[in-house]
Amino acid sequence: MRTSRNLLFFLLPATILVGIFVYCFAAWTGYLSLTDWRGIGHFGEFIGFSNYESLFQNSVAMNALVNTLVLAVAFIVVTTAWGLGVAILLEMGFKGAGLMKAICLLPLSFSFVVSATMWTWMFAPVQGTLNTLLRMLQLGFLCQPWITSPSESLFCVLIVYVWQFSGFVTLIYFAGIRAVPQEFLEAAEIDGASTFQKYRNIVVPLQKGETVGVVTILLFYALRVFDLVYLMTGGGPALSSEVLATYMYRVTFNQNLFAYGASVGFLLFILAMAIMIPFLYLTGRGR
C-alpha cells in the first residue's frame, strides 16, 4: 500500500503537467478551430465547422495533407526496415562493426537545424557536394536539381529524415536483439536451423514490442515534421514539399488566421489518434 502511495506521489506531478500542457491545450485548440479568432483582443465567435469545410475545400491544404501522409508512410517503412537490418548486421559482429555503430549513432548528435543546413548545402544544384562529387567521377549525367525540383524536393526531405532517425531505430532494435533468450537460439541450432532461419523465425518475430515503440515514435515525428521542411525547402518549390505543419505556420502567423490554423493543428491531432489507437489495439490484441 505504501509503495502504491509513493508511486502515485512521483507520478502525480508529471500527470498534472501532461494533462495541462497536452490535453487541456489540445482541447483549447479544438475549441478555437470552431471560432473565427484572428488575433489578440478578438477571441472570435463560434462558427461551427466552417474552418474544417474551408480546409477540405482548399487544394493547397489537401496537397499538404497528401505530402504529410506520403512522407510519414515512406519515412516509417524505410527507417524501420533500415534500422532493423543494420541492427542485425551489428549483432552478427562482422568486421568493422564498431565503426559502423559510431556512424549509425552520429546523426543522433545533430539538431534538426544543423542537419537541414548541412544537407541543403549537399543538395545544392550547382555547388552542392553531391553534384560536385558526381562531376568529379565523370558522372555528370546523374546530377539532379535536388531540392530545387518540384519532383524531388520531398524525396530529399525523406532522405534527411531517414538519416536523422536511423541510428535511433538501430539502437532500439540492437538492444531488443541482444535481449533474445540464448536458449531459443541454441535450440534452433540443435534443430539444424541456419543463421537466416534463426533471424527470420525467432529473432525478428520477437521484436514486436520494439517495433510498436519505434512505429509510435516515428509516426508522431513524421506527422509533425516542420524543422527540416521549413529550413530545407520552405514547402517549395511550388508547394511540392508543403506539409500540414508548414501550412499551419504560414496561415497562422503570416495571414493571422489563428482559428483556421488551429483547425489544421487539430486535424493533425485527430489524424495521429486515428492511426495510433487502432494500431496499438491490434498489436496489443495480437500479443
Backbone as numpy.savetxt, mean C-alpha at the origin, in Angstrom:
# Nx Ny Nz CAx CAy CAz Cx Cy Cz
-7.86 -12.12 38.03 -8.69 -10.91 38.03 -7.83 -9.66 38.03
-6.77 -9.70 38.86 -5.87 -8.56 38.94 -5.13 -8.37 37.62
-4.76 -9.48 36.97 -4.09 -9.40 35.68 -4.99 -8.73 34.64
-6.27 -9.06 34.67 -7.22 -8.46 33.73 -7.35 -6.97 33.96
-7.37 -6.55 35.24 -7.46 -5.12 35.55 -6.21 -4.39 35.08
-5.05 -4.99 35.29 -3.80 -4.38 34.84 -3.76 -4.25 33.32
-4.23 -5.30 32.65 -4.26 -5.27 31.18 -5.19 -4.18 30.69
-6.36 -4.07 31.32 -7.31 -3.02 30.95 -6.73 -1.64 31.21
-5.98 -1.50 32.29 -5.38 -0.21 32.64 -4.39 0.24 31.56
-3.60 -0.68 31.05 -2.62 -0.33 30.03 -3.25 -0.13 28.64
-4.35 -0.83 28.38 -4.99 -0.72 27.07 -5.93 0.47 26.97
-6.44 0.94 28.10 -7.44 1.99 28.10 -6.96 3.29 27.44
-5.76 3.80 27.74 -5.33 5.05 27.08 -5.25 4.91 25.56
-4.68 3.82 25.08 -4.59 3.62 23.63 -5.98 3.49 23.01
-6.88 2.80 23.70 -8.24 2.62 23.19 -8.96 3.96 23.08
-8.78 4.81 24.09 -9.42 6.13 24.07 -8.87 6.98 22.93
-7.55 6.97 22.75 -6.94 7.77 21.69 -7.37 7.30 20.31
-7.41 5.99 20.12 -7.85 5.46 18.83 -9.31 5.80 18.59
-10.13 5.69 19.63 -11.54 6.01 19.49 -11.77 7.46 19.10
-10.97 8.37 19.69 -11.14 9.79 19.40 -10.59 10.15 18.03
-9.31 9.80 17.80 -8.62 10.29 16.60 -8.87 9.44 15.36
-9.47 8.28 15.51 -9.78 7.46 14.33 -11.28 7.43 14.09
-12.02 6.87 15.03 -13.44 6.63 14.79 -14.28 7.90 14.94
-13.96 8.74 15.93 -14.74 9.98 16.08 -14.51 10.91 14.89
-13.26 11.03 14.48 -12.98 11.91 13.33 -13.47 11.31 12.03
-13.50 9.98 11.95 -14.09 9.34 10.76 -15.58 9.64 10.70
-16.25 9.56 11.86 -17.68 9.89 11.90 -17.91 11.36 11.56
-17.04 12.25 12.05 -17.16 13.67 11.75 -16.96 13.93 10.26
-16.00 13.24 9.65 -15.78 13.37 8.21 -17.00 12.89 7.44
-17.60 11.78 7.90 -18.80 11.29 7.26 -19.94 12.28 7.33
-20.06 12.98 8.47 -21.12 14.00 8.59 -20.82 15.19 7.68
-19.56 15.63 7.64 -19.20 16.77 6.80 -19.47 16.49 5.33
-19.32 15.22 4.92 -19.55 14.87 3.52 -21.01 15.02 3.13
-21.89 15.16 4.12 -23.31 15.32 3.85 -23.75 16.78 3.92
-22.78 17.70 3.99 -23.08 19.13 4.04 -22.44 19.83 2.83
-22.60 21.16 2.80 -21.96 21.94 1.74 -20.87 22.85 2.32
-20.21 22.39 3.36 -19.18 23.17 4.06 -18.05 23.55 3.10
-17.68 24.83 3.10 -16.63 25.33 2.21 -15.48 26.00 2.95
-15.55 26.12 4.24 -14.44 26.73 4.96 -14.83 27.19 6.34
-13.84 27.69 7.08 -14.03 28.14 8.45 -14.99 29.34 8.47
-15.90 29.32 9.42 -16.87 30.41 9.54 -18.21 30.06 8.94
-18.23 29.03 8.09 -19.50 28.58 7.50 -19.49 27.06 7.50
-20.17 26.47 8.46 -20.13 25.03 8.65 -21.06 24.28 7.70
-21.79 25.00 6.89 -22.57 24.35 5.85 -23.91 23.85 6.31
-24.74 23.58 5.36 -26.07 23.05 5.61 -26.13 21.61 5.13
-27.01 20.86 5.74 -27.16 19.45 5.38 -27.78 19.33 3.98
-27.07 18.61 3.09 -27.55 18.46 1.71 -27.67 16.99 1.31
-27.56 16.08 2.27 -27.70 14.66 1.96 -26.54 14.10 1.16
-26.86 13.30 0.18 -25.83 12.59 -0.59 -25.46 13.32 -1.89
-25.70 14.62 -1.93 -25.40 15.38 -3.16 -23.92 15.33 -3.53
-23.06 15.38 -2.51 -21.62 15.32 -2.79 -21.22 13.99 -3.40
-21.83 12.91 -2.92 -21.52 11.58 -3.45 -22.06 11.43 -4.87
-23.22 12.02 -5.14 -23.75 11.99 -6.50 -22.82 12.72 -7.47
-22.33 13.88 -7.03 -21.39 14.63 -7.86 -20.09 13.86 -8.04
-19.68 13.17 -6.98 -18.43 12.41 -7.04 -18.51 11.31 -8.08
-19.59 10.54 -8.07 -19.70 9.42 -9.00 -20.06 9.86 -10.42
-20.45 11.11 -10.58 -20.71 11.64 -11.92 -19.51 12.38 -12.49
-18.46 12.51 -11.69 -17.25 13.23 -12.10 -16.27 12.26 -12.74
-15.93 12.49 -14.00 -15.04 11.57 -14.73 -13.63 11.57 -14.14
-13.17 12.72 -13.63 -11.84 12.78 -13.03 -11.80 11.95 -11.75
-12.86 12.05 -10.94 -12.92 11.27 -9.71 -12.99 9.78 -10.00
-13.74 9.39 -11.01 -13.84 7.98 -11.35 -12.52 7.44 -11.91
-11.81 8.29 -12.65 -10.48 7.89 -13.13 -9.53 7.70 -11.95
-9.62 8.59 -10.95 -8.80 8.46 -9.76 -9.14 7.19 -8.98
-10.44 6.84 -8.93 -10.87 5.62 -8.26 -10.30 4.38 -8.95
-10.39 4.36 -10.28 -9.86 3.22 -11.05 -8.35 3.10 -10.84
-7.64 4.22 -10.91 -6.18 4.20 -10.70 -5.83 3.70 -9.31
-6.62 4.11 -8.32 -6.37 3.67 -6.95 -6.53 2.16 -6.82
-7.59 1.61 -7.40 -7.83 0.17 -7.31 -6.79 -0.62 -8.10
-6.44 -0.13 -9.29 -5.42 -0.82 -10.09 -4.08 -0.83 -9.37
-3.71 0.33 -8.83 -2.45 0.42 -8.10 -2.46 -0.46 -6.86
-3.58 -0.51 -6.14 -3.67 -1.31 -4.93 -3.53 -2.80 -5.23
-4.27 -3.28 -6.23 -4.23 -4.71 -6.56 -2.83 -5.12 -7.04
-2.27 -4.33 -7.97 -0.95 -4.66 -8.49 0.11 -4.59 -7.39
0.02 -3.57 -6.55 0.98 -3.39 -5.47 0.95 -4.56 -4.49
-0.24 -4.97 -4.07 -0.36 -6.06 -3.10 0.11 -7.38 -3.69
-0.32 -7.69 -4.90 0.05 -8.97 -5.52 1.55 -9.06 -5.76
2.12 -8.03 -6.37 3.55 -8.07 -6.71 4.41 -8.04 -5.45
4.10 -7.18 -4.51 4.91 -7.06 -3.29 4.85 -8.32 -2.45
3.65 -8.90 -2.33 3.51 -10.13 -1.55 4.27 -11.28 -2.19
4.10 -11.47 -3.49 4.79 -12.56 -4.19 6.31 -12.36 -4.15
6.75 -11.14 -4.39 8.19 -10.85 -4.37 8.78 -11.08 -2.98
8.10 -10.57 -1.95 8.60 -10.73 -0.59 8.67 -12.18 -0.16
7.65 -12.97 -0.52 7.66 -14.39 -0.17 8.79 -15.12 -0.89
8.97 -14.82 -2.18 10.03 -15.47 -2.94 11.41 -15.17 -2.40
11.66 -13.90 -2.08 12.96 -13.51 -1.55 13.18 -14.12 -0.17
12.12 -14.17 0.65 12.24 -14.76 1.99 12.61 -16.24 1.90
12.03 -16.94 0.95 12.36 -18.36 0.76 13.82 -18.52 0.36
14.30 -17.68 -0.56 15.70 -17.75 -0.98 16.64 -17.45 0.18
16.29 -16.46 0.99 17.13 -16.13 2.14 17.16 -17.26 3.15
16.03 -17.90 3.38 15.97 -18.99 4.36 16.75 -20.21 3.88
16.84 -20.39 2.57 17.60 -21.52 2.03 19.09 -21.33 2.20
19.52 -20.09 2.52 20.91 -19.86 2.84 21.86 -19.94 1.66
21.46 -19.41 0.51 22.34 -19.44 -0.65 23.51 -18.49 -0.44
24.52 -18.61 -1.29 25.71 -17.78 -1.17 25.36 -16.31 -1.44
25.77 -15.45 -0.53 25.46 -14.03 -0.65 24.15 -13.65 0.00
23.60 -14.54 0.83 22.32 -14.26 1.48 22.43 -13.06 2.43
23.60 -12.91 3.09 23.78 -11.80 4.01 23.70 -10.45 3.29
24.34 -10.35 2.13 24.28 -9.12 1.34 22.86 -8.87 0.83
22.18 -9.96 0.46 20.82 -9.84 -0.02 19.89 -9.30 1.06
20.09 -9.70 2.31 19.28 -9.21 3.42 19.45 -7.69 3.57
20.70 -7.25 3.49 20.96 -5.82 3.63 20.31 -5.03 2.50
20.38 -5.57 1.27 19.78 -4.88 0.12 18.27 -4.81 0.26
17.66 -5.91 0.72 16.20 -5.95 0.86 15.70 -4.99 1.93
16.46 -4.86 3.02 16.01 -4.02 4.13 16.38 -2.56 3.95
17.25 -2.24 3.00 17.69 -0.86 2.80 16.53 0.11 2.51
15.56 -0.24 1.65 14.46 0.72 1.38 13.66 1.10 2.61
13.65 0.25 3.64 12.90 0.58 4.84 13.45 1.81 5.55
14.73 2.12 5.32 15.36 3.26 5.99 15.05 4.59 5.31
14.43 4.55 4.12 14.14 5.77 3.38 12.70 6.24 3.63
12.54 7.53 3.75 11.19 8.09 3.82 10.60 8.15 2.42
9.29 8.37 2.34 8.64 8.48 1.03 9.19 9.68 0.25
9.53 10.75 0.95 10.05 11.94 0.27 11.39 11.64 -0.37
12.27 10.98 0.36 13.59 10.62 -0.19 13.44 9.66 -1.35
12.59 8.65 -1.20 12.38 7.68 -2.27 11.83 8.34 -3.52
10.84 9.22 -3.35 10.24 9.89 -4.50 11.25 10.77 -5.21
12.05 11.51 -4.46 13.07 12.38 -5.06 14.11 11.58 -5.82
14.57 10.50 -5.21 15.60 9.67 -5.84 15.09 9.01 -7.12
13.90 8.44 -7.07 13.37 7.74 -8.25 12.91 8.71 -9.33
12.46 9.90 -8.96 12.12 10.90 -9.97 13.36 11.26 -10.79
14.48 11.39 -10.12 15.74 11.66 -10.80 16.12 10.48 -11.71
15.92 9.26 -11.23 16.26 8.08 -12.02 15.35 7.94 -13.24
14.07 8.33 -13.10 13.10 8.19 -14.19 13.09 9.40 -15.14
13.91 10.40 -14.90 13.92 11.58 -15.77 14.19 11.15 -17.21
13.41 11.64 -18.17 13.51 11.14 -19.55 14.80 11.49 -20.27
15.46 12.62 -19.92 16.65 13.04 -20.65 17.93 12.69 -19.90
18.08 13.22 -18.69 19.29 13.01 -17.91 19.10 11.96 -16.81
18.01 11.22 -16.84 17.74 10.23 -15.81 18.71 9.07 -15.84
18.90 8.44 -14.68 19.86 7.34 -14.55 19.52 6.18 -15.46
18.25 5.79 -15.51 17.86 4.61 -16.29 18.14 4.81 -17.78
17.69 5.92 -18.35 17.91 6.16 -19.77 19.38 6.38 -20.08
20.10 7.04 -19.17 21.54 7.23 -19.39 22.27 5.89 -19.41
21.90 5.01 -18.50 22.52 3.69 -18.46 22.19 2.88 -19.72
20.96 2.98 -20.18 20.58 2.27 -21.41 21.38 2.78 -22.61
21.57 4.09 -22.68 22.35 4.64 -23.78 23.82 4.22 -23.71
24.35 4.12 -22.49 25.74 3.68 -22.32 25.92 2.23 -22.77
24.89 1.42 -22.60 24.93 0.01 -22.98 24.49 -0.20 -24.43
24.40 0.90 -25.18 23.99 0.85 -26.58 22.58 0.27 -26.74
21.74 0.55 -25.75 20.36 0.10 -25.77 19.41 1.29 -25.77
19.80 2.33 -26.46 19.01 3.55 -26.48 17.60 3.35 -26.99
17.38 2.32 -27.81 16.03 2.06 -28.32 15.07 1.64 -27.22
15.59 1.28 -26.04 14.75 0.91 -24.91 14.41 2.09 -24.00
14.98 3.26 -24.29 14.71 4.44 -23.46 13.22 4.80 -23.52
12.72 5.22 -22.38 11.30 5.55 -22.26 11.13 6.93 -21.62
9.99 7.56 -21.85 9.72 8.84 -21.17 9.38 8.68 -19.69
9.09 7.45 -19.26 8.81 7.09 -17.87 7.72 7.97 -17.27
8.03 8.75 -16.22 6.97 9.44 -15.48 6.36 10.59 -16.26
6.95 10.96 -17.39 6.34 12.01 -18.21 5.39 11.45 -19.25
5.19 10.13 -19.25 4.30 9.49 -20.20 2.99 9.11 -19.52
1.84 9.46 -20.11 0.56 9.09 -19.51 0.37 7.59 -19.37
0.99 6.80 -20.23 0.82 5.35 -20.19 1.78 4.66 -19.23
2.78 5.37 -18.72 3.80 4.75 -17.89 3.92 5.36 -16.50
3.30 6.49 -16.27 3.48 7.19 -14.99 3.00 6.36 -13.80
1.83 5.74 -13.91 1.31 4.93 -12.81 2.17 3.69 -12.59
2.70 3.14 -13.67 3.60 1.99 -13.57 4.89 2.37 -12.82
5.39 3.57 -13.06 6.59 4.03 -12.36 6.32 4.17 -10.86
5.15 4.71 -10.51 4.80 4.81 -9.10 4.72 3.42 -8.47
4.16 2.46 -9.20 4.06 1.09 -8.71 5.44 0.50 -8.42
6.40 0.74 -9.31 7.75 0.22 -9.12 8.34 0.75 -7.80
8.20 2.04 -7.57 8.76 2.64 -6.37 8.04 2.12 -5.12
6.75 1.97 -5.20 5.97 1.49 -4.06 6.36 0.06 -3.71
6.52 -0.79 -4.71 6.96 -2.17 -4.48 8.35 -2.19 -3.87
9.25 -1.38 -4.42 10.62 -1.31 -3.91 10.63 -0.87 -2.45
9.77 0.09 -2.10 9.75 0.64 -0.75 9.32 -0.40 0.28
8.35 -1.26 -0.08 7.76 -2.18 0.90 8.24 -3.63 0.76
9.00 -3.93 -0.26 9.42 -5.32 -0.46 10.25 -5.84 0.71
11.11 -4.99 1.27 11.92 -5.42 2.41 11.08 -5.73 3.63
10.05 -4.93 3.87 9.15 -5.17 5.00 8.45 -6.51 4.86
7.92 -6.79 3.66 7.22 -8.06 3.44 8.19 -9.23 3.54
9.39 -9.06 3.01 10.41 -10.11 3.11 10.71 -10.43 4.56
10.83 -9.39 5.38 11.14 -9.58 6.80 10.03 -10.35 7.50
8.77 -10.02 7.21 7.63 -10.71 7.83 7.63 -12.20 7.44
7.78 -12.47 6.15 7.76 -13.86 5.70 8.99 -14.64 6.17
10.12 -13.98 6.23 11.34 -14.66 6.70 11.17 -15.13 8.14
10.59 -14.25 8.99 10.31 -14.64 10.38 9.29 -15.78 10.44
8.27 -15.73 9.56 7.27 -16.79 9.55 7.83 -18.13 9.11
8.71 -18.11 8.13 9.32 -19.36 7.65 10.23 -19.95 8.72
10.97 -19.09 9.41 11.83 -19.57 10.48 11.03 -20.19 11.63
9.75 -19.79 11.78 8.92 -20.30 12.87 8.25 -21.63 12.54
8.41 -22.13 11.32 7.81 -23.42 10.95 8.47 -24.53 11.76
7.70 -25.38 12.45 8.27 -26.46 13.25 9.16 -27.38 12.41
10.36 -27.63 12.89 11.31 -28.45 12.16 10.85 -29.89 12.01
10.03 -30.36 12.95 9.57 -31.75 12.86 8.70 -31.97 11.61
8.00 -30.93 11.18 7.20 -31.03 9.96 8.11 -31.27 8.76
9.19 -30.49 8.69 10.12 -30.62 7.57 10.87 -31.95 7.62
11.23 -32.37 8.81 11.93 -33.65 8.96 11.04 -34.81 8.55
9.76 -34.74 8.92 8.82 -35.80 8.53 8.66 -35.83 7.01
8.65 -34.67 6.39 8.54 -34.61 4.93 9.77 -35.20 4.27
10.96 -34.95 4.83 12.18 -35.51 4.28 12.18 -37.03 4.38
11.68 -37.54 5.50 11.61 -38.99 5.67 10.68 -39.61 4.63
9.62 -38.88 4.28 8.68 -39.37 3.26 9.20 -39.17 1.85
10.39 -38.60 1.72 11.00 -38.44 0.40 10.62 -37.18 -0.34
10.11 -36.15 0.37 9.71 -34.92 -0.28 10.94 -34.12 -0.71
10.87 -33.52 -1.87 11.96 -32.67 -2.34 11.86 -31.30 -1.68
12.88 -30.46 -1.89 12.86 -29.11 -1.32 11.67 -28.32 -1.84
11.40 -28.42 -3.13 10.27 -27.71 -3.72 8.96 -28.18 -3.11
8.82 -29.48 -2.91 7.58 -30.02 -2.33 7.41 -29.59 -0.88
8.51 -29.49 -0.13 8.41 -29.06 1.26 7.91 -27.62 1.35
8.42 -26.77 0.48 7.99 -25.37 0.52 6.57 -25.21 0.00
6.22 -25.97 -1.05 4.89 -25.83 -1.64 3.82 -26.40 -0.73
4.06 -27.52 -0.10 3.02 -28.21 0.66 3.06 -27.94 2.16
4.16 -27.43 2.68 4.27 -27.23 4.12 4.55 -25.78 4.48
5.66 -25.25 3.99 6.11 -23.93 4.42 5.15 -22.83 3.97
4.85 -22.79 2.68 4.00 -21.71 2.16 2.59 -21.75 2.76
1.91 -22.92 2.83 0.58 -22.93 3.45 0.57 -22.47 4.90
1.68 -22.66 5.62 1.74 -22.24 7.01 1.97 -20.74 7.18
2.11 -20.02 6.08 2.29 -18.56 6.14 0.97 -17.81 6.01
-0.13 -18.48 6.27 -1.43 -17.83 6.11 -1.60 -16.64 7.04
-1.18 -16.81 8.29 -1.29 -15.70 9.24 -0.45 -14.51 8.81
0.78 -14.78 8.35 1.64 -13.70 7.88 1.04 -13.02 6.64
0.42 -13.81 5.78 -0.18 -13.25 4.57 -1.34 -12.33 4.91
-2.16 -12.72 5.88 -3.27 -11.86 6.30 -2.74 -10.52 6.82
-1.72 -10.57 7.65 -1.13 -9.34 8.18 -0.53 -8.47 7.08
0.21 -9.11 6.17 0.85 -8.37 5.09 -0.18 -7.71 4.18
-1.19 -8.47 3.77 -2.20 -7.92 2.87 -2.97 -6.79 3.53
-3.27 -6.93 4.82 -3.99 -5.88 5.54 -3.21 -4.58 5.56
-1.93 -4.67 5.92 -1.10 -3.47 6.00 -0.89 -2.85 4.62
-0.60 -3.69 3.63 -0.35 -3.17 2.28 -1.60 -2.54 1.69
-2.77 -3.10 2.00 -4.01 -2.54 1.45 -4.24 -1.12 1.95
-4.06 -0.91 3.24 -4.30 0.43 3.78 -3.28 1.43 3.26
-2.04 0.98 3.08 -1.04 1.88 2.49 -1.38 2.16 1.03
-1.87 1.15 0.31 -2.16 1.32 -1.11 -3.33 2.25 -1.34
-4.36 2.15 -0.52 -5.55 2.98 -0.72 -5.30 4.45 -0.37
-4.41 4.70 0.56 -4.16 6.09 0.96 -2.84 6.62 0.40
-2.34 6.03 -0.66 -1.08 6.50 -1.24 -1.22 7.96 -1.67
-0.30 8.78 -1.21 -0.32 10.20 -1.55 1.09 10.74 -1.82
2.01 10.46 -0.89 3.34 11.05 -0.93 4.05 10.79 -2.26
4.14 9.52 -2.64 4.89 9.17 -3.84 4.24 9.76 -5.09
2.92 9.66 -5.18 2.24 10.17 -6.36 2.37 11.68 -6.45
2.15 12.36 -5.34 2.19 13.82 -5.35 3.59 14.34 -5.68
4.63 13.70 -5.13 5.99 14.18 -5.33 6.58 13.74 -6.67
6.17 12.56 -7.18 6.74 12.07 -8.42 6.03 12.61 -9.65
4.72 12.60 -9.64 3.97 12.98 -10.84 2.95 14.07 -10.61
2.57 14.32 -9.34 1.53 15.29 -9.06 0.17 14.86 -9.59
0.03 13.56 -9.90 -1.23 13.06 -10.47 -1.23 13.08 -11.99
-0.21 13.64 -12.60 -0.14 13.72 -14.06 0.77 12.68 -14.65
1.13 12.82 -15.91 0.61 13.87 -16.82 -0.81 13.56 -17.28
-1.58 14.59 -17.50 -2.98 14.47 -17.95 -3.80 13.60 -17.01
-3.53 13.72 -15.69 -4.26 12.99 -14.65 -4.14 11.47 -14.80
-3.10 11.00 -15.50 -2.94 9.56 -15.73 -2.57 8.80 -14.47
-1.98 9.48 -13.49 -1.60 8.82 -12.23 -2.37 9.40 -11.04
-3.44 10.12 -11.32 -4.26 10.68 -10.24 -4.92 9.56 -9.45
-4.80 9.62 -8.12 -5.46 8.66 -7.24 -6.39 9.44 -6.32
-7.19 8.72 -5.55 -8.21 9.39 -4.74 -7.59 10.34 -3.72
-6.43 9.98 -3.16 -5.82 10.83 -2.14 -5.36 12.16 -2.74
-4.72 12.13 -3.91 -4.28 13.38 -4.53 -5.48 14.19 -5.04
-6.50 13.50 -5.53 -7.71 14.19 -5.97 -8.39 14.87 -4.78
-8.45 14.18 -3.64 -9.04 14.76 -2.44 -8.27 16.00 -2.00
-6.95 15.96 -2.07 -6.13 17.10 -1.69 -6.41 18.29 -2.60
-6.48 18.05 -3.90 -6.69 19.15 -4.85 -8.04 19.84 -4.65
-9.11 19.05 -4.54 -10.44 19.67 -4.43 -10.64 20.30 -3.05
-9.96 19.78 -2.03 -10.16 20.31 -0.68 -9.39 21.60 -0.48
-8.10 21.59 -0.79 -7.25 22.73 -0.44 -6.99 23.69 -1.61
-7.15 23.23 -2.82 -6.98 24.14 -3.97 -8.30 24.80 -4.38
-9.41 24.08 -4.17 -10.71 24.61 -4.57 -11.62 24.94 -3.38
-11.10 24.66 -2.16 -11.86 24.94 -0.92 -13.20 24.22 -0.86
-13.27 23.04 -1.47 -14.49 22.23 -1.40 -14.30 21.20 -0.28
-14.41 21.69 0.96 -14.09 20.84 2.10 -15.07 19.69 2.26
-16.33 19.94 2.08 -17.33 18.88 2.22 -17.19 17.85 1.10
-16.94 18.33 -0.10 -16.74 17.41 -1.24 -15.48 16.58 -1.02
-14.42 17.22 -0.52 -13.20 16.47 -0.19 -13.44 15.45 0.91
-14.30 15.81 1.87 -14.64 14.86 2.93 -15.36 13.63 2.37
-16.18 13.84 1.33 -16.87 12.70 0.71 -15.86 11.76 0.03
-14.79 12.32 -0.55 -13.74 11.48 -1.15 -13.02 10.69 -0.06
-12.69 11.37 1.04 -12.02 10.69 2.14 -12.88 9.60 2.75
-14.17 9.87 2.92 -15.04 8.86 3.51 -15.26 7.70 2.55
-15.22 7.99 1.23 -15.31 6.91 0.25 -14.11 5.97 0.38
-12.93 6.54 0.62 -11.74 5.72 0.85 -11.92 4.83 2.09
-12.48 5.40 3.14 -12.72 4.65 4.37 -13.70 3.50 4.12
-14.79 3.78 3.42 -15.78 2.74 3.12 -15.16 1.66 2.22
-14.37 2.09 1.26 -13.72 1.14 0.35 -12.80 0.20 1.10
-12.02 0.75 2.03 -11.11 -0.09 2.82 -11.89 -1.08 3.67
-12.96 -0.62 4.32 -13.75 -1.51 5.15 -14.46 -2.58 4.31
-14.95 -2.19 3.12 -15.66 -3.13 2.26 -14.75 -4.25 1.78
-13.47 -3.97 1.67 -12.52 -5.00 1.23 -12.02 -5.82 2.42
-11.66 -5.13 3.51 -10.99 -5.81 4.61 -11.92 -6.68 5.45
-13.13 -6.23 5.70 -14.03 -7.02 6.56 -14.33 -8.39 5.95
-14.75 -8.49 4.68 -14.94 -9.83 4.10 -13.65 -10.64 4.04
-12.53 -9.96 3.74 -11.25 -10.67 3.66 -10.88 -11.28 5.01
-10.97 -10.52 6.07 -10.63 -11.03 7.40 -11.63 -12.09 7.86
-12.90 -11.93 7.48 -13.89 -12.92 7.86 -13.63 -14.26 7.17
-13.37 -14.21 5.88 -13.15 -15.45 5.13 -11.86 -16.14 5.56
-10.78 -15.37 5.78 -9.54 -15.98 6.21 -9.65 -16.53 7.63
-10.39 -15.81 8.49 -10.57 -16.30 9.85 -11.41 -17.56 9.89
-12.44 -17.64 9.04 -13.27 -18.84 9.00 -12.49 -20.02 8.44
-11.59 -19.72 7.46 -10.78 -20.79 6.90 -9.81 -21.38 7.90
-9.31 -20.51 8.79 -8.39 -21.01 9.81 -9.11 -21.83 10.84
